[in-house]
Amino acid sequence: MSMRFVLDGSSVGSREALHRTLAAGLRLPDWYGGNLDALHDNLRQIAACRKNDAGIIAVIKADGYGHGAVMLAREMDEIPEVIGYAVATEEEAVLLADAGIKKPAMVLGYTFPEAYEEMALRGVHATVFTDQMLEDMNCAAQKAGKKM
Protein backbone atom coordinates (compact mmCIF):
# COMPACT_ATOMS: atom_id res chain seq x y z
CA MET A 1 0.00 0.00 0.00
CA SER A 2 1.38 3.41 -0.90
CA MET A 3 0.62 6.68 0.81
CA ARG A 4 1.09 10.25 -0.30
CA PHE A 5 1.62 13.05 2.18
CA VAL A 6 2.11 16.66 1.10
CA LEU A 7 3.61 19.08 3.59
CA ASP A 8 3.50 22.81 2.93
CA GLY A 9 6.56 23.96 4.84
CA SER A 10 5.54 27.62 4.64
CA SER A 11 2.52 26.90 6.85
CA VAL A 12 4.56 25.32 9.66
CA GLY A 13 5.82 27.96 12.05
CA SER A 14 8.01 25.96 14.42
CA ARG A 15 10.00 22.77 14.65
CA GLU A 16 7.48 21.33 17.10
CA ALA A 17 4.57 22.12 14.76
CA LEU A 18 6.43 20.47 11.90
CA HIS A 19 6.92 17.26 13.82
CA ARG A 20 3.31 17.20 15.04
CA THR A 21 2.18 17.62 11.42
CA LEU A 22 4.56 14.90 10.22
CA ALA A 23 3.56 12.49 12.97
CA ALA A 24 -0.15 12.98 12.30
CA GLY A 25 0.07 12.98 8.50
CA LEU A 26 2.35 9.97 8.27
CA ARG A 27 0.68 8.13 11.14
CA LEU A 28 4.02 7.69 12.89
CA PRO A 29 4.20 5.60 16.06
CA ASP A 30 4.08 7.25 19.48
CA TRP A 31 7.82 6.80 19.94
CA TYR A 32 8.61 9.09 16.96
CA GLY A 33 11.27 11.45 18.28
CA GLY A 34 10.38 14.49 16.18
CA ASN A 35 13.81 15.80 15.30
CA LEU A 36 15.98 16.59 12.31
CA ASP A 37 19.03 14.68 13.47
CA ALA A 38 19.49 13.03 10.07
CA LEU A 39 19.81 16.43 8.38
CA HIS A 40 22.41 17.52 10.92
CA ASP A 41 24.27 14.22 10.66
CA ASN A 42 24.44 14.50 6.87
CA LEU A 43 25.63 18.11 7.03
CA ARG A 44 28.33 17.18 9.56
CA GLN A 45 29.54 14.41 7.24
CA ILE A 46 29.57 16.77 4.24
CA ALA A 47 31.37 19.44 6.26
CA ALA A 48 34.04 16.93 7.26
CA CYS A 49 34.80 16.24 3.58
CA ARG A 50 35.24 19.89 2.58
CA LYS A 51 38.57 21.25 1.46
CA ASN A 52 39.79 24.61 2.71
CA ASP A 53 36.60 25.03 4.76
CA ALA A 54 34.52 25.62 1.62
CA GLY A 55 30.95 26.63 2.38
CA ILE A 56 27.96 24.41 1.71
CA ILE A 57 25.13 25.59 -0.53
CA ALA A 58 22.04 23.53 0.24
CA VAL A 59 19.86 22.79 -2.78
CA ILE A 60 16.27 23.15 -1.59
CA LYS A 61 14.45 23.69 -4.87
CA ALA A 62 10.97 22.28 -5.46
CA ASP A 63 9.97 23.13 -1.88
CA GLY A 64 12.94 21.27 -0.47
CA TYR A 65 12.08 18.28 -2.65
CA GLY A 66 8.75 18.15 -0.87
CA HIS A 67 10.18 18.50 2.64
CA GLY A 68 9.44 22.21 3.01
CA ALA A 69 12.06 24.67 1.76
CA VAL A 70 11.27 27.32 4.35
CA MET A 71 11.41 24.85 7.23
CA LEU A 72 14.69 23.35 5.98
CA ALA A 73 16.23 26.78 5.43
CA ARG A 74 15.19 27.90 8.92
CA GLU A 75 16.89 24.83 10.33
CA MET A 76 20.06 25.34 8.26
CA ASP A 77 20.25 29.11 8.85
CA GLU A 78 21.79 28.24 12.22
CA ILE A 79 24.46 25.96 10.76
CA PRO A 80 27.61 27.99 10.00
CA GLU A 81 28.91 25.63 7.29
CA VAL A 82 25.77 26.30 5.21
CA ILE A 83 26.43 29.62 3.50
CA GLY A 84 23.31 29.79 1.34
CA TYR A 85 20.65 27.99 -0.65
CA ALA A 86 20.08 27.06 -4.28
CA VAL A 87 16.56 27.15 -5.71
CA ALA A 88 15.07 26.64 -9.15
CA THR A 89 13.12 29.86 -9.61
CA GLU A 90 13.02 33.48 -8.58
CA GLU A 91 9.67 32.79 -6.88
CA GLU A 92 11.29 30.17 -4.63
CA ALA A 93 14.03 32.63 -3.65
CA VAL A 94 11.47 35.35 -2.87
CA LEU A 95 9.52 32.87 -0.71
CA LEU A 96 12.65 32.30 1.37
CA ALA A 97 13.33 36.03 1.65
CA ASP A 98 9.73 36.74 2.66
CA ALA A 99 9.98 34.03 5.34
CA GLY A 100 12.92 35.87 6.91
CA ILE A 101 15.62 33.41 5.87
CA LYS A 102 18.96 35.09 6.63
CA LYS A 103 21.30 33.42 4.17
CA PRO A 104 21.21 34.21 0.45
CA ALA A 105 19.43 32.15 -2.18
CA MET A 106 20.76 31.60 -5.69
CA VAL A 107 18.42 30.84 -8.57
CA LEU A 108 19.76 27.94 -10.64
CA GLY A 109 17.29 28.32 -13.52
CA TYR A 110 16.71 31.07 -16.04
CA THR A 111 15.25 34.31 -14.74
CA PHE A 112 13.34 36.79 -16.84
CA PRO A 113 14.52 40.41 -17.10
CA GLU A 114 11.31 41.64 -15.43
CA ALA A 115 12.47 39.96 -12.21
CA TYR A 116 16.00 41.39 -12.02
CA GLU A 117 15.17 44.55 -10.05
CA GLU A 118 13.06 42.66 -7.50
CA MET A 119 15.80 40.08 -7.15
CA ALA A 120 18.35 42.81 -6.47
CA LEU A 121 16.08 44.43 -3.88
CA ARG A 122 15.69 41.13 -2.03
CA GLY A 123 19.33 40.05 -2.25
CA VAL A 124 18.62 37.10 -4.53
CA HIS A 125 21.59 35.79 -6.51
CA ALA A 126 21.22 34.44 -10.03
CA THR A 127 22.91 32.14 -12.47
CA VAL A 128 24.03 34.16 -15.49
CA PHE A 129 23.93 32.63 -18.96
CA THR A 130 25.08 35.46 -21.23
CA ASP A 131 27.06 38.69 -21.14
CA GLN A 132 23.86 40.57 -21.98
CA MET A 133 22.06 38.98 -19.03
CA LEU A 134 24.88 40.08 -16.73
CA GLU A 135 24.72 43.61 -18.09
CA ASP A 136 20.92 43.76 -17.71
CA MET A 137 21.10 42.44 -14.14
CA ASN A 138 23.76 44.97 -13.26
CA CYS A 139 21.63 47.81 -14.65
CA ALA A 140 18.57 46.61 -12.73
CA ALA A 141 20.61 46.37 -9.53
CA GLN A 142 21.98 49.89 -9.98
CA LYS A 143 18.42 51.15 -10.58
CA ALA A 144 17.39 49.48 -7.30
CA GLY A 145 20.42 50.92 -5.51
CA LYS A 146 21.77 47.42 -4.79
CA LYS A 147 24.54 45.10 -5.86
CA MET A 148 23.73 41.80 -7.48
C-alpha positions in Angstrom: 0.0 0.0 0.0 1.4 3.4 -0.9 0.6 6.7 0.8 1.1 10.3 -0.3 1.6 13.0 2.2 2.1 16.7 1.1 3.6 19.1 3.6 3.5 22.8 2.9 6.6 24.0 4.8 5.5 27.6 4.6 2.5 26.9 6.8 4.6 25.3 9.7 5.8 28.0 12.1 8.0 26.0 14.4 10.0 22.8 14.7 7.5 21.3 17.1 4.6 22.1 14.8 6.4 20.5 11.9 6.9 17.3 13.8 3.3 17.2 15.0 2.2 17.6 11.4 4.6 14.9 10.2 3.6 12.5 13.0 -0.2 13.0 12.3 0.1 13.0 8.5 2.4 10.0 8.3 0.7 8.1 11.1 4.0 7.7 12.9 4.2 5.6 16.1 4.1 7.3 19.5 7.8 6.8 19.9 8.6 9.1 17.0 11.3 11.5 18.3 10.4 14.5 16.2 13.8 15.8 15.3 16.0 16.6 12.3 19.0 14.7 13.5 19.5 13.0 10.1 19.8 16.4 8.4 22.4 17.5 10.9 24.3 14.2 10.7 24.4 14.5 6.9 25.6 18.1 7.0 28.3 17.2 9.6 29.5 14.4 7.2 29.6 16.8 4.2 31.4 19.4 6.3 34.0 16.9 7.3 34.8 16.2 3.6 35.2 19.9 2.6 38.6 21.3 1.5 39.8 24.6 2.7 36.6 25.0 4.8 34.5 25.6 1.6 30.9 26.6 2.4 28.0 24.4 1.7 25.1 25.6 -0.5 22.0 23.5 0.2 19.9 22.8 -2.8 16.3 23.1 -1.6 14.5 23.7 -4.9 11.0 22.3 -5.5 10.0 23.1 -1.9 12.9 21.3 -0.5 12.1 18.3 -2.7 8.8 18.1 -0.9 10.2 18.5 2.6 9.4 22.2 3.0 12.1 24.7 1.8 11.3 27.3 4.4 11.4 24.8 7.2 14.7 23.3 6.0 16.2 26.8 5.4 15.2 27.9 8.9 16.9 24.8 10.3 20.1 25.3 8.3 20.2 29.1 8.9 21.8 28.2 12.2 24.5 26.0 10.8 27.6 28.0 10.0 28.9 25.6 7.3 25.8 26.3 5.2 26.4 29.6 3.5 23.3 29.8 1.3 20.6 28.0 -0.7 20.1 27.1 -4.3 16.6 27.2 -5.7 15.1 26.6 -9.2 13.1 29.9 -9.6 13.0 33.5 -8.6 9.7 32.8 -6.9 11.3 30.2 -4.6 14.0 32.6 -3.6 11.5 35.3 -2.9 9.5 32.9 -0.7 12.7 32.3 1.4 13.3 36.0 1.6 9.7 36.7 2.7 10.0 34.0 5.3 12.9 35.9 6.9 15.6 33.4 5.9 19.0 35.1 6.6 21.3 33.4 4.2 21.2 34.2 0.4 19.4 32.1 -2.2 20.8 31.6 -5.7 18.4 30.8 -8.6 19.8 27.9 -10.6 17.3 28.3 -13.5 16.7 31.1 -16.0 15.3 34.3 -14.7 13.3 36.8 -16.8 14.5 40.4 -17.1 11.3 41.6 -15.4 12.5 40.0 -12.2 16.0 41.4 -12.0 15.2 44.6 -10.1 13.1 42.7 -7.5 15.8 40.1 -7.1 18.4 42.8 -6.5 16.1 44.4 -3.9 15.7 41.1 -2.0 19.3 40.1 -2.2 18.6 37.1 -4.5 21.6 35.8 -6.5 21.2 34.4 -10.0 22.9 32.1 -12.5 24.0 34.2 -15.5 23.9 32.6 -19.0 25.1 35.5 -21.2 27.1 38.7 -21.1 23.9 40.6 -22.0 22.1 39.0 -19.0 24.9 40.1 -16.7 24.7 43.6 -18.1 20.9 43.8 -17.7 21.1 42.4 -14.1 23.8 45.0 -13.3 21.6 47.8 -14.7 18.6 46.6 -12.7 20.6 46.4 -9.5 22.0 49.9 -10.0 18.4 51.1 -10.6 17.4 49.5 -7.3 20.4 50.9 -5.5 21.8 47.4 -4.8 24.5 45.1 -5.9 23.7 41.8 -7.5 
